[in-house]
Amino acid sequence: MSGAVWSYSENESVSNEVASAAADVAKGASAEPVVLEIGAVRAGVRAPGAKLLLKGPATSDVPPEVAAEAIAKASKQLQPAAILIGATRYGREIASRLAVKLTVGCLSEVSKLSADGNALAGERNAFAGKVVAKVSCALPAIATVKVGYYAAVESAGTAVTESDVGQVNPLVKVVSREKKAAGAVDLRSAKVIVSAGRGVKKKEDLPMLEELAREMHGALGCSRPLSSDLGWLPEEHHIGLTGVTVKPDLYLALGISGQLQHTAGMKDSKVVAAVNTDKDAPIFQASDYGIVGDLYQIVPAIRKALASRR
Ligand SMILES: Cc1cc2nc3c(=O)[nH]c(=O)nc-3n(C[C@H](O)[C@H](O)[C@H](O)COP(=O)(O)OP(=O)(O)OC[C@H]3O[C@@H](n4cnc5c(N)ncnc54)[C@H](O)[C@@H]3O)c2cc1C
């Protein structure tokens, strides 16, 4: 087994987060953090140490089964101590395929990763974030790393070594690709999030909250019913257990009851403020500031106060 901790994500900014996790793990295991690239080196991917380019696939844009096969081939040759993959939908598929191919254990969606030379350990939320489970796995091991937990690695190492993994034939042929509509939000990097819940009575009222978010230099998020059930906002706005995990400086929850599945995705926000007509709404338990009131009165009042300061 080599003294290396590999990190990989198909998404450049997630790759930079996973590289930070690999640097932490490598410290404890007296190993080197190595950022994997498949097919081609990407300019936006930073590395705390060296990069390892897996040559064979013609491009970095490969389907998960190709990434898994390429990483498995290189891993059999070079025997890293651990392989960390960003827990995106794509990354989860790579990690599970890889664990089967290499017959090693896999920790899922973990943060606070560490290693002591014998085992890889981390923490993961269980029961909608009510419980933190400490999990570990004997090395060599794989882990998918919780997206949004680690700060992106700062350093940009330039050394690139190569490993030829040869031709990997995809099982699935990509017939065509369509870009997502423009205007997609990046809630993970937003400093302020104004979040809408079922207290918003109709879709036509959302622009009022969107305006507030803009005036606060923030982004608009929502609870799951608004995106998944009502379809008022695209999926990438939905925060929680099955949505995005966020930790802005300010999270303003408007008409959100605060069920565990929602708070699991925003409980690490620095400051939480909530507006709800129900004084017993659970969101107040998760808030630093609370207003018992009607968002249709409170939102215009906040906007007026902000306007008077300009
Ligand atoms: C497996 C599973 C996964 C889930 N994952 C997620 C997830 O990731 N994210 C998520 O959000 N949910 C998730 N849910 C759904 C979750 O359980 C809740 O149903 C959802 O979060 C409730 O959304 P809400 O707070 O907007 O609506 P409600 O629970 O209906 O709350 C609306 C709130 O608005 C208040 N209100 C009403 N009118 C006003 C007004 N005029 N002004 C101010 N307040 C008002 C009410 O008092 C109430 O508290 C999941 C559920 C399951 C089963």
The ligand as a MOL file (V3000), in Angstrom:
LIG
                    3D

  0  0  0     0  0            999 V3000
M  V30 BEGIN CTAB
M  V30 COUNTS 53 58 0 0 0
M  V30 BEGIN ATOM
M  V30 1 C -37.8250 11.2920 3.2670 0
M  V30 2 C -38.1540 12.7500 3.3770 0
M  V30 3 C -37.2170 13.6790 3.0400 0
M  V30 4 C -37.5010 15.0320 3.1130 0
M  V30 5 N -36.5340 15.9310 2.7790 0
M  V30 6 C -36.7890 17.2440 2.8980 0
M  V30 7 C -35.7950 18.2080 2.6100 0
M  V30 8 O -34.6760 17.8970 2.1900 0
M  V30 9 N -36.0950 19.5110 2.7710 0
M  V30 10 C -37.3110 19.9360 3.2060 0
M  V30 11 O -37.5270 21.1570 3.3390 0
M  V30 12 N -38.2700 19.0450 3.4900 0
M  V30 13 C -38.0470 17.7210 3.3370 0
M  V30 14 N -39.0250 16.8280 3.6110 0
M  V30 15 C -40.3760 17.3540 3.9510 0
M  V30 16 C -40.4670 17.7800 5.4070 0
M  V30 17 O -40.7900 16.6760 6.2150 0
M  V30 18 C -41.5510 18.8430 5.5840 0
M  V30 19 O -42.7790 18.3470 5.0920 0
M  V30 20 C -41.2300 20.1470 4.8460 0
M  V30 21 O -39.9510 20.6090 5.2060 0
M  V30 22 C -42.2750 21.1880 5.2480 0
M  V30 23 O -42.1150 22.3260 4.4600 0
M  V30 24 P -42.6040 23.7330 4.9910 0
M  V30 25 O -41.9940 24.0130 6.3170 0
M  V30 26 O -42.3830 24.7010 3.8960 0
M  V30 27 O -44.1940 23.5090 5.0890 0
M  V30 28 P -45.1530 23.3130 6.3860 0
M  V30 29 O -44.6190 22.2360 7.2510 0
M  V30 30 O -46.4850 23.1830 5.7990 0
M  V30 31 O -44.9760 24.6890 7.1630 0
M  V30 32 C -45.4520 25.9090 6.7060 0
M  V30 33 C -45.2250 26.8920 7.8470 0
M  V30 34 O -45.5790 28.1750 7.4140 0
M  V30 35 C -46.2190 28.8610 8.5070 0
M  V30 36 N -47.0370 29.8940 7.9000 0
M  V30 37 C -48.2280 29.7670 7.2580 0
M  V30 38 N -48.6300 30.9590 6.7840 0
M  V30 39 C -47.6900 31.8650 7.1410 0
M  V30 40 C -47.5320 33.2710 6.9230 0
M  V30 41 N -48.4190 33.9770 6.2400 0
M  V30 42 N -46.4240 33.8520 7.4350 0
M  V30 43 C -45.4990 33.1680 8.1390 0
M  V30 44 N -45.6040 31.8340 8.3730 0
M  V30 45 C -46.6820 31.1990 7.8610 0
M  V30 46 C -46.9900 27.7720 9.2300 0
M  V30 47 O -47.2250 28.1400 10.5700 0
M  V30 48 C -46.0390 26.5850 9.0990 0
M  V30 49 O -45.1610 26.5090 10.2090 0
M  V30 50 C -38.7780 15.4710 3.5490 0
M  V30 51 C -39.7150 14.5260 3.9120 0
M  V30 52 C -39.4380 13.1860 3.8270 0
M  V30 53 C -40.4740 12.1760 4.2170 0
M  V30 END ATOM
M  V30 BEGIN BOND
M  V30 1 1 1 2
M  V30 2 1 2 3
M  V30 3 2 2 52
M  V30 4 2 3 4
M  V30 5 1 4 5
M  V30 6 1 4 50
M  V30 7 2 5 6
M  V30 8 1 6 7
M  V30 9 1 6 13
M  V30 10 2 7 8
M  V30 11 1 7 9
M  V30 12 1 9 10
M  V30 13 2 10 11
M  V30 14 1 10 12
M  V30 15 2 12 13
M  V30 16 1 13 14
M  V30 17 1 14 15
M  V30 18 1 14 50
M  V30 19 1 15 16
M  V30 20 1 16 17
M  V30 21 1 16 18
M  V30 22 1 18 19
M  V30 23 1 18 20
M  V30 24 1 20 21
M  V30 25 1 20 22
M  V30 26 1 22 23
M  V30 27 1 23 24
M  V30 28 2 24 25
M  V30 29 1 24 26
M  V30 30 1 24 27
M  V30 31 1 27 28
M  V30 32 2 28 29
M  V30 33 1 28 30
M  V30 34 1 28 31
M  V30 35 1 31 32
M  V30 36 1 32 33
M  V30 37 1 33 34
M  V30 38 1 33 48
M  V30 39 1 34 35
M  V30 40 1 35 36
M  V30 41 1 35 46
M  V30 42 1 36 37
M  V30 43 1 36 45
M  V30 44 2 37 38
M  V30 45 1 38 39
M  V30 46 1 39 40
M  V30 47 2 39 45
M  V30 48 1 40 41
M  V30 49 2 40 42
M  V30 50 1 42 43
M  V30 51 2 43 44
M  V30 52 1 44 45
M  V30 53 1 46 47
M  V30 54 1 46 48
M  V30 55 1 48 49
M  V30 56 2 50 51
M  V30 57 1 51 52
M  V30 58 1 52 53
M  V30 END BOND
M  V30 END CTAB
M  END
